[in-house]
Amino acid sequence: MTDLVRLLRRIAVTVVGTVVLAVGVVLLVAPGPGILAIFLALAIFAAEYEWARRRLGDVRDLAKTAAEKTATSQVAKSTAILCGVGAVGLGGVLIFTEILPFSGIGAGLSIALAGLIVLATTVYSIRDFRRTRSVTSRNADREIGIITQVFVDHPGEIPPRG
């Protein structure tokens, strides 16, 4: 019985992951958050497949590196925020007017959602970078304080390593 449940789970994960992946690929060329859908498909596949778990770790590392680059560059931050706000605005125009090609609620919502995702991930990246930098700075200050105290308590001595 457990083999049957495991097989059905594997089939369900494969079907759902494949559908989400196909939607993600379509959204790469159509208006919408294609990369996010592909990442979600990879996360679904990772529930059952080892290759997907390995790739998910690689993608997570790549996303973290990109987030750090965005958080440390004023130009990248400004560009990401401008693109996010622009996408939300374009989504609103597509939803409420018929003046542009592909106008409609589907395209407008997906573009606005993509803009909100850009804004949310940019804000998250900046906050995470500042928090990490703050913790690193506090640790460095604490270590400098310990070293300074050793030299004050024992002037002229070289503290032991370790």
C-alpha positions in Angstrom: 0.0 0.0 0.0 2.8 2.5 0.8 4.4 1.8 -2.6 1.1 2.7 -4.3 0.9 6.0 -2.2 4.6 6.8 -3.0 3.9 6.1 -6.7 0.8 8.3 -6.8 2.7 11.1 -4.9 5.5 10.9 -7.5 3.1 11.1 -10.3 1.2 14.0 -8.8 4.5 15.9 -8.1 5.7 15.3 -11.7 2.4 16.4 -13.2 2.0 19.5 -11.1 5.7 20.4 -11.4 5.5 20.0 -15.2 2.4 22.2 -15.5 3.9 25.0 -13.3 7.2 24.7 -15.3 5.3 25.0 -18.6 3.4 28.1 -17.3 6.7 29.6 -16.2 8.3 29.0 -19.6 5.3 30.7 -21.3 5.5 33.6 -18.8 9.1 34.2 -19.8 7.9 35.5 -23.2 4.4 36.6 -22.1 3.8 39.3 -19.5 4.2 37.7 -16.1 6.7 36.4 -13.4 8.2 33.5 -15.4 11.3 33.1 -13.3 9.2 32.9 -10.2 7.0 30.2 -11.7 10.1 28.2 -12.8 11.5 28.5 -9.3 8.2 27.3 -7.9 8.2 24.3 -10.3 11.7 23.4 -9.2 10.6 23.6 -5.5 7.7 21.3 -6.4 10.0 18.8 -8.1 12.4 19.0 -5.1 9.7 17.4 -3.0 10.3 14.1 -4.8 13.5 14.3 -6.9 17.1 14.6 -5.7 18.3 16.4 -8.9 15.7 19.2 -8.2 16.9 19.5 -4.6 20.5 20.0 -5.8 19.4 22.6 -8.5 17.2 24.4 -6.0 20.2 24.9 -3.8 22.2 26.3 -6.7 19.3 28.6 -7.7 19.0 29.8 -4.1 22.7 30.6 -4.0 22.5 32.4 -7.3 19.5 34.4 -6.1 21.3 35.3 -2.9 24.3 36.5 -4.8 22.1 38.6 -7.1 20.3 40.0 -4.0 23.6 41.0 -2.4 24.7 42.7 -5.7 21.4 44.6 -5.8 21.6 45.7 -2.1 25.2 46.9 -2.4 24.8 49.0 -5.6 22.9 52.3 -5.6 22.3 52.0 -9.3 20.9 48.5 -9.1 18.6 49.4 -6.2 17.3 52.5 -8.1 16.8 50.5 -11.3 15.0 47.6 -9.5 12.7 50.0 -7.7 12.0 52.0 -10.8 11.3 48.8 -12.8 9.0 47.5 -10.1 7.0 50.7 -9.8 6.9 50.9 -13.6 5.6 47.4 -13.9 2.9 48.0 -11.3 1.9 51.2 -13.2 1.8 49.4 -16.6 -0.2 46.6 -15.1 -2.8 49.2 -13.9 -2.9 50.8 -17.4 -3.4 47.3 -19.0 -6.2 46.5 -16.5 -8.2 49.7 -16.8 -7.6 50.8 -20.4 -7.7 49.4 -23.9 -5.1 51.7 -25.4 -2.2 49.2 -25.5 -1.8 45.8 -27.1 -2.5 42.9 -24.8 -4.7 45.1 -22.6 -6.9 43.1 -20.2 -7.1 41.9 -16.7 -4.9 38.8 -17.1 -1.9 40.6 -18.6 -2.4 43.6 -16.3 -2.5 41.5 -13.2 0.5 39.4 -14.1 2.6 42.4 -14.9 1.5 44.2 -11.7 2.2 41.1 -9.7 5.7 40.9 -11.3 6.3 44.5 -10.3 5.2 43.8 -6.8 7.5 40.8 -6.6 10.4 42.9 -7.9 9.7 45.5 -5.2 9.3 43.0 -2.4 12.5 41.1 -3.3 14.4 44.3 -3.6 13.2 45.6 -0.2 14.0 42.1 1.3 17.5 42.1 -0.2 18.3 45.6 1.2 17.0 44.7 4.7 18.8 41.4 4.8 22.0 43.0 3.7 21.7 45.8 6.3 20.9 43.2 9.0 23.9 41.0 8.1 26.2 44.0 7.9 24.9 45.2 11.4 25.6 41.7 12.9 29.0 41.6 11.3 29.8 45.1 12.6 28.7 44.2 16.1 30.8 41.0 16.1 33.8 43.0 14.9 33.3 45.7 17.5 33.1 43.0 20.2 36.3 41.3 19.0 38.1 44.7 19.0 36.9 45.3 22.5 38.2 42.0 23.7 41.6 42.5 22.0 41.8 46.1 23.4 41.0 44.8 26.9 43.7 42.1 26.7 46.3 44.8 25.8 45.0 47.1 28.6 45.1 44.3 31.2 48.5 43.0 30.1 50.5 45.8 28.5 53.5 44.6 26.5 52.5 41.0 26.5 51.5 39.2 23.3 48.2 37.3 24.0 48.3 33.6 23.2 46.7 32.5 20.0 43.5 30.6 20.0 
